[in-house]
Amino acid sequence: MKKLLVAVSLLVLAATAVQADPIADRKALMKANGKAAGQLAAIAKGEQPFDAAAVLAALTTLNEDAQKLDVATLFPAGTDKGDTTASPKIWEDLAGFQAEVDKFKANAAAAVAAPPADVAGVRATLGGIGQNCSSCHEAFRVKKG
C-alpha cells in the first residue's frame, strides 16, 4: 500500500512539474514576436541594410510563433489574473479574440510564403502585420501605466 501511495504521489508531482504556465508561455511568444518585429523595423527604417536572409529569419520567427498561438492553451479561463496585461475582454469575446489570432496567423504565413524582396516590401509587410498586432492589442490588452 505504501508503494502505491508513493507511486501515485510521484506521478502527481511529475504531472504538476510538466504543466505549463500559460502566462509565462504567452509572454515568451510575445517577446519573441517583438524582437523579430524590431529586426524588421530596423530594416524598414533604414537603420539596418536590407538582408533577405535576415528578413526571412525574422518572418519565420513571427510565423512559427503565430502558429503556436493556441487560444485554448495559452489563454485558459482564470489567466486574466496575475502578472499579465491580457484584458478580461479576451474571455468576454473569445470568438473575436480567436478571429484576431487567426488573422495574425494568416498574415504571418503569407509573409513567409512571399517574403519581401526589398526595403519597400519590408515596410509593406511589416505594416500589415503591425496593423494586425495593434488592433489585437487595442481590443484585448490592458494598457500599462
Secondary structure by P-SEA (a helix, b strand, c coil): caaaaaaaaaaaaaaaaacccaaaaaaaaaaaaaaaaaaaaaaaaccccccaaaaaaaaaaaaaaaaacccccccccccccccccccccccccaaaaaaaaaaaaaaaaaaaacccccaaaaaaaaaaaaaaaaaaaaccccccc
